[in-house]
Amino acid sequence: MEESDEGIEFIYIFTPEQEWKYCCPVSPDMRWRNVRNELAAESEIFNQNSEEQDCGENCDPVLSM
């Protein structure tokens, strides 16, 4: 995998612990990351950014982005 230049951006595996993990083969550290944890972290960042927007009383934060 490391020597392949097939344009693969991410590799996913399902572990015996029943967790999805992924890695980026072109990344210098090429470490396996937990998909659930990464999505939760990104969701938290998204929610923080939505809360920081002040668009009035009748604002739907999702539509204002």
C-alpha positions, 0 to 999 in steps of 0.5 A: 500500500505504501508504495502504491500511487493509485490515488487512494485517499483513505483506507477504512477497516472494521476492527474486531472491537467493532469499530471503524478506523481509517488512515490516509496513506499519503499522510506522513504519520499514516496512523489509524484514527477512530471514525466515530471520534473524528466525526464527534470532534468535527461535529463539536467544531461545527456546533461551536461555529453555528453558536458563534453566528448571531443572525437574529431571533428567527434564524435557523443556524443551519440555513445561515451557513 
